[in-house]
Amino acid sequence: MYEAWQKELISQNSYLSSIQDRLVLGIWEERDWKIFMENFNQVYPGFLTHLTGSFDLAEREIRIVCLA
């Protein structure tokens, strides 16, 4: 149930949907991460605020969590 809900949310955002379809992400520049995080926040509003407020994570760890 959760996986279907998550897939539906991501499919509503063309940028995140295109990332999900790629098997290899490659190396991203800061600009790529900025665009990703903006789109991620549209799909999951408040998640990053809650995540960073609850845990002391490095930027790299936050990115990994968001990609998972």
C-alpha positions as CSV (number, residue, x, y, z in Angstrom):
1,M,0.0,0.0,0.0
2,Y,2.7,2.5,1.0
3,E,4.8,1.7,-2.1
4,A,1.8,2.3,-4.4
5,W,1.1,5.6,-2.6
6,Q,4.7,6.7,-2.9
7,K,4.9,5.8,-6.6
8,E,1.7,7.8,-7.2
9,L,3.2,10.9,-5.5
10,I,6.4,10.6,-7.4
11,S,4.6,10.1,-10.7
12,Q,2.9,13.4,-10.2
13,N,6.2,15.2,-10.4
14,S,7.9,14.8,-13.8
15,Y,11.4,15.6,-12.5
16,L,11.3,13.0,-9.7
17,S,9.6,10.5,-12.0
18,S,12.5,10.8,-14.6
19,I,15.0,10.3,-11.8
20,Q,13.2,7.2,-10.7
21,D,13.3,5.8,-14.2
22,R,17.1,6.1,-14.4
23,L,19.2,3.1,-13.2
24,V,22.4,5.2,-12.7
25,L,22.3,8.7,-11.3
26,G,25.8,9.6,-12.1
27,I,27.6,12.5,-10.4
28,W,25.4,15.5,-9.6
29,E,26.5,19.1,-9.4
30,E,25.2,21.4,-6.7
31,R,22.6,22.7,-9.2
32,D,21.3,19.2,-9.8
33,W,20.8,18.7,-6.0
34,K,19.1,22.1,-5.7
35,I,16.6,21.2,-8.4
36,F,16.1,17.7,-6.9
37,M,15.5,19.1,-3.4
38,E,13.0,21.7,-4.7
39,N,11.0,18.9,-6.5
40,F,11.3,16.6,-3.4
41,N,9.8,19.4,-1.2
42,Q,6.9,19.8,-3.6
43,V,6.1,16.1,-3.3
44,Y,6.9,15.7,0.4
45,P,6.2,19.1,2.0
46,G,7.6,19.4,5.5
47,F,9.6,16.2,5.4
48,L,13.0,17.9,5.3
49,T,12.1,20.3,8.1
50,H,11.0,17.3,10.3
51,L,14.1,15.3,9.3
52,T,16.6,18.0,10.0
53,G,14.7,19.0,13.2
54,S,14.8,15.5,14.5
55,F,18.2,14.3,13.5
56,D,21.7,15.9,13.2
57,L,22.5,14.8,9.7
58,A,25.2,16.0,7.3
59,E,24.1,17.2,3.9
60,R,25.3,14.0,2.3
61,E,23.1,11.9,4.7
62,I,20.1,14.1,4.0
63,R,20.5,13.5,0.3
64,I,20.8,9.8,0.7
65,V,17.7,9.7,2.8
66,C,15.8,11.6,0.2
67,L,16.9,9.4,-2.6
68,A,15.9,6.3,-0.8
